[in-house]
Every structure is written in structure tokens, then in C-alpha cells.
């Protein structure tokens, strides 16, 4: 689902401040990240491979961190 960020600008509010507030809202909602993710079609097998590799990196990092505790 795509959500659209919007702000209400007061008459006495500076435009730069309103733009900064809008950018923060867009970043918080993850709209840019979602756009970049959906910019190009990615095959389901590619998505699965990417997720598996990310999980392997995460587990490897976790095991490395666990070994240094001793």
C-alpha cells in the first residue's frame, strides 16, 4: 500500500522549515526506500536469493560476535 505524506503549512511558518518537516515525514514512512525497491522488477527467485544471502551475513556476523566474547 502506498501512503502519501502531506503536511499543513501555517501562514507564519518558513518554507524551508516546512520542507524539512516534509522530508522527515517521508523518511520516517519509508516512501523513498519503498520507491527504490519497486523501481525495477525483481524476479521472485532473485528476491529469495537476496534474502538468503542477507540472512547468512547476519548469522555470520552473529557467530563472529559470539566467539569474541570468550
Helices and strands as residue ranges (DSSP letters): H 15-29, H 31-38, H 44-68
